[in-house]
Amino acid sequence: MKVGLTYDLRSWYIDRGYSMDETAEFDKQETVDALENSLKLMGHETEPVGNAFQLIEALAAGKKWDIVFNIAEGLYGDGRESVVPAILDQYKIPYVFSGPVIMGLSLNKHLAKLVVAASGVPVSPGCLITELKDLDNCNLSFPLFVKPVSEGTGKGITDKSLVTSSAELFKMAKWILTEFRQPALVEEYLPGREYTVGVVGYGDEAFAIGGMEVMTINNLPYSVEVKENYQNYCTYKPLDLDIIDECKYVALRAWKALDAVDAGRIDLKADRNGKICFIEANPLAGLNPVHSDLPMLSRMYGIEYQALMEMIMKSAIKRIKS
């Protein structure tokens, strides 16, 4: 099978003047190399394509693939993760991972919570601030947690994200509206332990492969800096036996509610009573074999990188052929 690889290479953008912050979600060459090597070990013929701009050029030149392994995050806008899948849909080229609707829905943490909550999954109460006057109708109980509604990799999360007063809330919401040019999501703070669960497959065949607890030094927020330097700030461990079933159950219900496919992660956190709540979905999870959460937690359950990639491709191929 001829497999195209779409991805956003951080160095490609840096060479063209983009900032480190703009490219925080993008991949390094080692991730692309690992993916390509894994696909070759499965017997596939691979062709690195690159980002959305490079994909458009390749398609205009008449390039075609049997399937595209897509990990492109996109550059701007709340539909940025939807760009590559949407383009591929127009050319009727199948691809690995979720389509444009699910990517856009999941990137918007507010909309994702509404869908997941409607399926009966516990979430933290919250409100969306599209302009500062919306704070007048945000009747939540402090402490609150404030973050951009459509960012990933911990962007926009700082040590000031946890607020305990109206003045702090106003300041943080104003900063997000100005700095990120997008709404701020305000949620009642979940003080319990934090988890991330890996899910593989789609529909009734989806299953949770396991998860890990995320612990940061001094309860630091899981920000870009913390994630980039996780060796210094974080400790990860497999889910404790007393909560693993609940975490898997909540994650799988959220995954199915969003209709995500092939593989990804669901992030969870416990409330003050210990109930596991949905935080956000990651249907385009990082796939660096060493540093990304999904491969990391998979190894904790005896699933090495190659085996994980084979599970993902098996799901995608079966889904496309059905």
Phi, psi and omega in degrees: 000134178273120186244121173273149179243117176251135186196160174253107182275121184304316183297326179300317181284320180300319179297339182256014172095004178284152185277166176296325180292319179295332185253018185300328183273354189276164187265156173268163183301328182297328178291315179298317179298319180295318178297314181296317179297319179298316179295323178294323178295335176279353180096009181274152171270127186247152174219110175296128182252310180110210187274185183300321179297316180290327176297315180300317178297318180294318179293322178295332179275001176092010180292147177217153177220156177290326179202152177245130173268105190257120171234020182289126182273336184084164189255308187229156172086162182281358174250019188296326179284349181270347189298305183296312177302322180294319178297314181297324177301320182294333178264004180056039176256118181291159183211161177276142179083176192292160181276182188298323181294313182292322178297316180292319179297315183289326179294327177276100187298329179292311180294321179299318179297320180298316180293314182294318179297324180296338178272000177098004179280134180296137175222163176279137175303142182203175175211155182258130180251103179267338171210158191300331180293342177296339179298334180297334182252013182265086187265074181244163182264128176291153001285155181238159176240130187239132181206160174298146185284334186227055174236162177231179176057027178075011179296135179086358177260126182224183177289355177259003181292329177275115185243147184236006180211163179297325180294316178294321178298313180301314182297316182290318179297318179297318180298316180294315180300323182278312187286321186253352179051047178205164181297157174259136175262122179251129182225148171296131187294133175265111188275355186279190183289153185248140183223158168225136186240134177271135179234139177234142176102192183209155178057219182292344181269357179291147178210151178272124183275346182142183181200179179217152175272138179254117180237127180249151178299130178057028180058034176300144175295149184281074187269179177302312182298317180295317181292321180293330183240044187299333180298330182269336188246339191239153168233134179241141176213154178300156181299137176296151184298332183283348181233356185298319182294319179294318179298314179298317182297312180295317181297317182292321177296320179294317180301315181289324179298324180276350180062035177285159186224157170075299177187157177171193181229149172240125180265136186227158175209147180273143176276187185295342179261004179089000179288134181281124182242149174286134173255302180199165179249147178232080180284357177233061185290149177299146184232027170295130187296338184254314193261341185280147186298317184297309175298326181296311181289329178299318179299327179297340181246023174079014180256103180286168188304313182299318179295321178297315179297323179293323176296319180295313180295322178299317179297313183297313182295317179296318180296317183291326182277345183283000000 
